[in-house]
Amino acid sequence: MNLISRGLVLAVVSVVCLLSSCTTLPAEKAYYQSLGVVDPDLARVGDGHFAGEYTLNPPFGVFVAMKQVSVDVSIRDHSYSDIVVTTEGVKDLDRLKVMRQLILDKQTLQVDALTGATSLTGRAYLKAIEKALQ
């Protein structure tokens, strides 16, 4: 690749990045906030394994690395005992592991503020857990 071609590619990438960050962030934040998470009533959930899945359906212009998250939730004595991500190739697995541990420790899905996790993948993870126990 010659110098002019490299410069042109760099300019195009810079413009795309600049435009996407200017237009995507408010839309992404609004979409994230629209995905409220409700704690399931664990007193009504018996022991067992429950599969859940959540698929993000973001508006145009909002980039999502993982659109679908699937989980297997284990409940014992009306408490979370384990949560396993069953989706292949999850991008934010380290963050989800932190969220998992907080859910197990605190017995609540209201953990994204505690972890600072504001990723859409993290929110899909919480929604998948919520759906598993509905």
C-alpha positions in Angstrom: 0.0 0.0 0.0 1.5 3.3 -0.9 1.6 6.4 1.3 -1.4 8.1 -0.4 -3.6 5.0 0.0 -2.6 4.6 3.7 -3.5 8.3 4.3 -6.8 7.9 2.6 -7.7 4.8 4.6 -6.7 6.5 7.8 -8.8 9.5 7.0 -11.9 7.4 6.2 -11.5 5.4 9.4 -11.0 8.5 11.4 -14.2 10.1 10.0 -16.2 7.0 10.5 -15.0 6.6 14.1 -15.7 10.3 14.8 -19.2 10.2 13.3 -20.1 6.9 15.0 -19.0 8.1 18.4 -20.9 11.4 18.0 -24.2 9.8 16.9 -24.1 6.4 18.7 -23.4 7.3 22.3 -26.7 9.1 23.1 -28.6 6.4 21.2 -26.7 3.6 23.0 -27.2 5.2 26.4 -31.0 5.6 25.7 -31.3 2.0 24.6 -29.3 0.7 27.6 -31.6 2.6 30.0 -34.7 1.2 28.3 -33.6 -2.3 29.2 -34.6 -2.2 32.8 -33.8 -5.3 34.9 -36.3 -6.7 37.5 -35.2 -9.0 40.2 -37.2 -12.3 40.1 -39.0 -13.3 43.3 -36.7 -16.2 44.3 -39.2 -17.2 47.0 -41.5 -18.4 44.2 -38.7 -20.3 42.4 -38.0 -23.9 43.3 -34.7 -25.7 43.1 -33.4 -26.5 39.7 -31.7 -25.3 36.5 -33.3 -22.7 34.3 -32.3 -21.7 30.8 -32.7 -18.1 29.7 -31.9 -16.2 26.6 -32.0 -12.5 25.7 -31.6 -11.0 22.3 -30.8 -7.3 21.9 -32.6 -5.5 19.2 -30.8 -2.2 19.1 -31.9 0.8 17.1 -30.1 1.7 13.9 -26.7 3.2 14.7 -26.1 1.3 17.9 -23.3 -1.2 17.6 -23.6 -4.3 19.7 -20.8 -6.9 19.8 -23.0 -9.7 21.1 -26.7 -9.5 20.2 -27.7 -12.7 22.1 -26.7 -14.1 25.5 -27.9 -17.4 26.8 -27.5 -18.6 30.4 -28.2 -21.6 32.7 -29.2 -20.4 36.2 -29.1 -22.8 39.1 -31.4 -22.1 42.1 -31.0 -23.9 45.5 -33.1 -23.0 48.6 -34.5 -20.0 46.8 -31.1 -18.5 46.2 -28.8 -18.2 43.2 -26.3 -21.0 43.4 -24.6 -20.7 40.0 -25.0 -18.9 36.6 -23.3 -20.3 33.5 -23.1 -18.4 30.2 -24.0 -20.9 27.5 -23.5 -18.7 24.5 -20.4 -19.4 22.5 -17.8 -16.7 22.0 -19.1 -14.1 24.5 -17.0 -10.9 24.1 -17.3 -9.5 27.7 -16.7 -12.8 29.6 -14.4 -11.3 32.2 -16.9 -8.6 33.0 -19.7 -11.2 33.1 -17.7 -13.2 35.6 -17.5 -10.2 37.9 -21.2 -9.7 37.5 -21.9 -13.4 38.2 -19.9 -13.3 41.5 -21.7 -10.2 42.6 -25.1 -11.7 41.9 -24.2 -14.8 43.8 -22.8 -12.8 46.7 -25.6 -10.2 46.9 -28.5 -12.4 45.6 -29.7 -9.6 43.3 -29.6 -8.7 39.6 -29.0 -5.0 40.5 -25.3 -5.3 40.1 -24.4 -3.3 37.0 -24.0 -0.1 39.0 -21.7 -1.9 41.4 -19.4 -3.2 38.7 -19.5 0.0 36.5 -20.7 -2.3 33.8 -22.7 -0.4 31.3 -22.2 -2.6 28.3 -25.1 -3.8 26.4 -23.7 -7.4 26.7 -23.8 -7.0 30.4 -27.4 -5.8 30.3 -28.4 -8.7 28.0 -26.7 -11.1 30.5 -28.9 -9.7 33.3 -32.0 -9.9 31.1 -31.3 -13.5 30.2 -31.1 -14.4 33.9 -34.4 -12.5 34.5 -36.1 -14.3 31.7 -34.8 -17.7 32.9 -36.7 -17.3 36.1 -40.0 -15.8 34.8 
